[in-house]
Amino acid sequence: MDIPMQFYLLVGAVMFFSGIYGFITRHNVLAMLISLELILNAVNINFVVFNRYLYPEALEGYFFTLFSIGVAAGETAVAIAIIINIYRNIKNIKAENLDEMKF
């Protein structure tokens, strides 16, 4: 029994909008990073679903997903390094306190 495409897209949409909501409402930079990762994972689900249902013989969606996972891993490593530097300098990681690092 095959699961319809709409169910996968619904999961992707819920993940995407949960990530958007979390990114907008959170004040902690680490929570914002987690929300951004949630958004990227929702996009990856959509890549795979559209590839599977529209072009089942092709692998472009899977390659885009692998590339996106690689970019997300690099982005996470750089973001964690930035967050560690922020914490060392101002002793908290709230987004509203980042303007203290200007001077």
Secondary structure by P-SEA (a helix, b strand, c coil): ccccaaaaaaaaaaaaaaaaaaaaccccaaaaaaaaaaaaaaaaaaaaaaaacccccccaaaaaaaaaaaaaaaaaaaaaaaaaaaaaacccccccccccccc
